[in-house]
C-alpha cells in the first residue's frame, strides 16, 4: 500500500541510485542556424522563477549555460504569466503555495460559456490521480491534492509536505475571514495547479490543445464545476497560455538544449551569461557590491610600478591595507580607489588624528577593475574580493560596469575638489606610501 503523502525527496534518497542506468547521450555542442536554446521555463516547467533550484539544484547548470536572452528571444519566447508575479506589489498580505497571480486580484480571464462546448471530464478531473506532478520540491498526486495542500497550509492548518491527502480531504475548520480570504485566491491556486500538471504531461497538454478554441466545462456537483465551472475556465485560460508559450517552439534546438542541461558551466566561464540574475555568480557580485563603499588611498607611484597593473588582474596584499573614507582632491600622482564591503572602521580608535581610517586585513585579494588617467593623475580602481567567492568575479557584468562608470565620474569630480588636509599630511601619506600587491621592486606577491 502506497504512502499517501506529498513527497519531498529525490531519487537519491530512496536507495535506487545504484540501480540507475544512464544512457549515453550524443552531445550536440552547437546551435543550428536560426534556432534558439529553449527558455528555462520550458526546460524545467516545474520550477518557479525564485526557487533555489536554479542556483543550487538541478536547474543550476542550465541556468548558467543558457545563452543571453536578446530582445528577439524575449519577443519569441515570452515568460509565463505566473513568472511575472511580484508578491511585494500584491494587495494580498499572505500568499499560499501556488499563489502566483496571473493578473491583479487573481481574477479569472473567462467567466462565460458560449458556442460549442467540450466536457473536460473525458481527459481530466479535479481528483484524477495518474502521473504525479510537482512545483519545486512539492509533489502532488492530483490537482485536488495541490489545491487542498495550498488551502490549508495558507492558514497553518496543515503541513504541505507531510499532511496526507486523506487528511486534507477531510478538511480543517476555518474562520469566516479565512474562508473569504481563500475564496479570493482559490482560482489562482487552481490555475497554477493546472499549469504545473499539464506542463509536465505532454499527452495531457496535447489533449487540451486539441480542444481548439471551444468552451470547456467540467461536470461536477462542487464549486470546481457546475455553474461556477472554475476548472473549465481555468483550463481555457491555461490553453491560451500554452499556445502563447509554445507558439515558436519550432525555433527551439532541443538537442542543443539537452547538451546545455548536462554541460559543466565551470569549464568555460567566459561562455556564461554574466548578466543572468538567477546565476550564483551574479547574486554574489550583487550582494558584494550593494554592501560596498569607496575608500581612497593616495600615494606617489613611479611610472614603472604603476604600469605593472593591468585591468582584470587579481593581486594579493600581504600587509594590512589602510584607506580613508574622506575622498576629495588629490595631493599625489596616484590614487587607489578601493571598493570594499569588509574594511574595518578603525576611525573610532584614532587619537589626535582625523583620518577616517578603514583597514583591510592582511592577505586580502583585490581585482583591478579600471585604470583611469586624467591630466597628470591616475586612479586605480580595486575591488576587494570576498573570501571564498573570488571565482564569482572572474568575468565582469553590468553591475561592475556601473561601478566603473561611477568611479570615473567620481575621479573627474575629485580633480576639481579641495584637498582634504587630514589625509594629505606627511604622517598619513607615509602610512599609505607603499604599492599594493607588490614589493618596492615591483614584484607581485
N, C-alpha and C positions, 0 to 999 in steps of 0.2 A: 504494500500500500504506500503510495507516494506521500511525501510530507507536504501539507497544504500551506506553504509559506512563500513569501516573496524571497527569492534567492539573492544574496549579496556576496556571491563568490564567483571566481572564475574556474576554469578547468584545472588549473594547477593546484587548487585547494581540495580537489576531490579524489586525489590519488590515481588519476587516469593519465597523468602526464607521460609516464613511461610507455604507455600503450599507443601513443600518438604516432602516426606515420605521416611525415610531412613530405608531400610530393615535391619533386624537383621543379622549380619554376624557371621557364625560359625567359631570361631577362631581356627587356627591350628598353635600353637606356637612352632612347632618343624619342623626340616628339615628331609625329608626322606633320608635314607642312599643312598649315591652315587648321590644325587641331589644337586642343587645349587639354591640359590636365584637369580632371574633374574637380569641382569645388568640394571642399571638405565636408560640407553638409550632405552631399550625395554619396561620398565615400563612406562616411560613418554617420548615417542618418539618426542613429540612436543617441548621439551626443548633442548636448545643447552648447551654445557658444561660450559659456562661462565655466564649464566643467574642467576640473584638474586633469581630466583625461587627455586634453590637448597639450598638457605640459609635463605630466609625469606618468601618463598612462599609454595605452597602445596607440592613441591618436597622435602622439608627440612626433614620431618620425615623419608622418605625412604632413603635419602642420609646419614642420621645419623645412621639409623638402619642397613643399608646394610652391610653384613659381609665383612671382609677384603678380598681384592682380592689377591688370591695366584697366583703363577706362572702358575699353572694348570688352574685356572679360566681364566686368561688373554689369555691363548692359546685357550681355548674352546670358549670364548666369546670376540672376538676382538671388539675394538671400531669402530664406524662408521668412514668412510673416512673424513667426514666433522668435526669430533671431533678432528682431528689431526692438523687442520689448525691453524697456528700462524701468526696473522696479522703483528707481529713485524718482521717476516722474509720474508714477502711478498714484491715483487717488486712493487706492486700496493700501491700508497700512500694513496688512499682513497677507502674504501671498501663499497659496497652497502649493504642494507638489503638483507639477504640470499646470501651473497657473500663469504661463507666459501669454499675455494678452495679444491677440492678433489685431485688435483695434481698441480705441478708447472705450472704457467702461465694460469691456467684454461683450459687446453687442453682437448678435448673430447677423451674418450677411443676408441670409434668407429667412423669410417668415411666412411665405405664401406658396401654395401648391397650384400649378397651372399646367395646362396642356397634358401631354402624355405622361403617365406615371409608371414607375417601376418600383416594385416591392423589393427592398434590400434583404429581407429575411432569407432569400434563397442563397445568399453568399456570406452574410454576416449577421450576427445578432449581438445584443448587448452582453449576454452571458457566454457566448461561444468560446470554448476552450480548445484550441487546436495548437498552433505554434505560439510559444511564448514570445514576448517582445520586451523591450527594455527602454528605459531612459536613464542614461548614465549608469549608475551601479544598481538601479532598481529594476527587478524583473517582475513581469506581470503575466498572469495566466489568461487574462481576458480584458476587454475594455471595462467591464464591470469592476474587475479587480483593481484596475488603475484608478478609476473614479472614486471608489469607496476608500481606498488607501489614502487618496488625496483629501477626501472629505473629512475623515476622522482624525488624520494626523494634523490637519489645519488647526483643530481645536484641542490638540494634545490628548485626544481620547484613545488613540491607538498608535502603535509604532509602525511606520510604513514598511519596515523590513520584516519584523518578527510577528506581527499580528496575522493570524491565519485568515484565509478568505471566508471560511465559515463564520468566524467571529465578526468579520466586517459585515457580512450579510445579515447577521442577527441585529447589528446596529448598536449605537450608543446614544444615550439621551443627550439632546442638545437643547439649549435655551431658545426662546423665540428670536432673540437678537442673533444668535449663531445661525439659526435657520435662514433668517433674512440675509445675512452676510453670505452664506453659502449659495443661496439662490442667485445672487448677482454674479457668482463665479462658476457655477456648475457647467454652463455651456462651454466656457473656455476650457475647463478641465476635460470635458468630454471631447472637445475638438482636438486638443493635444493628444489625448489618449488614442483617438482615431489616427492622428498623424503618425505617431510612433508605431502603431500597429500596422498600418498599411505601407508605410515607407520601408518596413523591414520584411515585407512579404510580397515578392514580385507578382505572384499569381493573384493574390487578393487585389493588389494595386491595378493589375490589368483588368480584372472584373469590374472594378469601379470605373475605370476609363471607358470600358465598353458600353457603359450606360449612356454615353454621349452627353447631351445637354438636357435630358429628361428630368423631370421632378422625381425625387426619391422619397419614398415613405417607408417608415418602419412600423410594422404591425405589432402592437403590444398594448397591454392594459395600463402601463405605467407612464410616467412623465416623459420617458425617452421615446415613446411612440404616440399612437393615438392622435388626439387633437393638437398636442404640443409638438409632436414629431421632432424632438430635439436631435435624435440620432440621424434621421433622414436629412434634416437641414445641415447638420454638421458634415455629413458625407458629401452633400452638394458643394459646400464650401471647400472641403478638402479636395474634391475632384478638380475644382478650379485651380487650387494651389499646386497640385501635382502637375497639371497641364502647364502651368507657368514655369515651374522649376525645371521641367524636362523638355521644354519647347525646343531647345537647341542641343539635345543630347547627342544628335548625330555629329556634333563638332567635338565630342569628347574622345580622346585617345585613351581607351580603358586599359590597354596593355601597358602604356607608359605610366598611367596612374597606378597600376598594380606594382610596377617597378619602384615608384616613389614610396609606396607603402612600406617596402621592405629595405630600402636603401638606408645605410648608416649616414645620418645627416652630419656626423662629425668628421667624416673622411675628407670632404672638400668644403670647408666652412665658407669659402668665398662664393660658393654657388647658392647659399641660403639667402632668402629674402631678409635683408637687415631691418626692414620696417614692418615685419609681421608682429603685430601687437600681442598675438597669442603665444609667441615663442618664448621660451625661458630666458634667452639672451636679452630680448627686448625688455622683458619685465625687470631683469636685474639692472640693466642700464637705466631704465626709467626710475626705479626705486633709488638707485645711487644718485642720479643727477637731481632728482626732486628734493633730496635732502642735503645737497652740496651747496657750499658757498665759495666765493672767491677770496683768495688771500694773496698778498703781494710780497715778493722778496726781491728787493732791488740790489744790484751789485754791478761791478765793472768787470766784464769778461774780456779776455783778449779775443781777437778775431779767430785765432787758431782754435781756441776752446769752443767758442760759440758755433763755429762752422761744423763741429763734430755732431751736433744734434740734428736729427732727421725726423720729419713728421712720420708718425706711426711707430717710432722706436719706443721700447719699454726699457726704462732704466731703474736701477735699484740704488738707493742711497743708504749707505751703511750707518751714517750718523743720524742723530735727531735733526729734523728739518724745522727751523723757525721761520715764521712768516707773520705778517700783520694783517689785521682787518681794516687798517687805516690806509685806504687806497686813494692816492692823489697824484700830484705831479711827480716827475722823476728827476732826481739829482744825479743819477747814474746813467750809464750807457745801456744797461740791460735790466730786464725785469722778468723774473719767473712769476707768472700769474698762475696760481695753483687752485684748481677746482677740487674741493675735498669735502667729504661728509664725515670725516673721522679725525680731524685735527683737534687736539685737546686745547681748550681755552685756559691758558695759564695767566691771563691778564690779572686775575684776582690775586695772584701771588706776587705781583710786581711791587717793588719798593723804590720810591724816588724815580720811577720811570713811568711813562705812559705810552708804551709801545703797542698795546693791543696785541700782545704776543699769543700766537697759536702754534702748536708744535705737533708735527707728525712723528710717529715712533721710528726708531732705528730700523733699517732694512725695509722701509716702505718702498713699494713699487709705484712708478709713475709712467704714464703713457704720454708721449709728446703729441698733442693734438694739433698744434699750429705754431708756426713761427712767423711773426709779423714784423716788418721793418717799416718805419716811418721816420723820415728825416734822418737823424743820426741816432735814433733809438731803436731798440729791438725788444720785442716781447715774445717770450717762450711760454706757450700755454701748456700746462701739465695737468693731467687728471690723475689723482691718487686712486689707485685700483684697490677695490675691496679684497681682503684676503680670501683666497679660495675661489674667487669668481673672475680671475684675470681673463680666462678664455672667452667670457661673455663680451669682452671689449676687443676681440681680435678683428672685428670688422666694424666699420662706422655705420651710423644710421641717422635718421632725421633729427633725433634728439641731440646727438653730439654736434651735428651741423649747426643747430640752433645756438648751442653754447659757443661754438667757434665764432659765429657771426656776431653774437653779443659781445664776446671778448674783444673783438676788433673795434667795435664801436666804443667800448669802454676805454681801450687803449688810445684811440684817437681823441676821445674826450679828455683823458687824463693829461695829454700833452699840453693842453691849454689851461690846466688847473694849477693852483698854487701847490708848491711842495709842502708836504706835511713835515713840519720841523721835528716832531717827536721821533720820526723814523728816517731822518736824514742826517742825524748826528754821527760822530765818529764811532761811538760805542756800538750803536745798532749796526752800522754798515760793516764794522769789523766782525760782528757776530754772524752776519749773513754773507760774508765775502767769498766763501769757498764755492766752487761749482758743484752742482748736484749730479750725482750718478757717476762721477769720475774723480780721479785723484788730481793733484795740481799739475801733473804732466799730461793730463788728458786721456788717461787710460780708464776705460769704463770698468766698473766693478763687475 
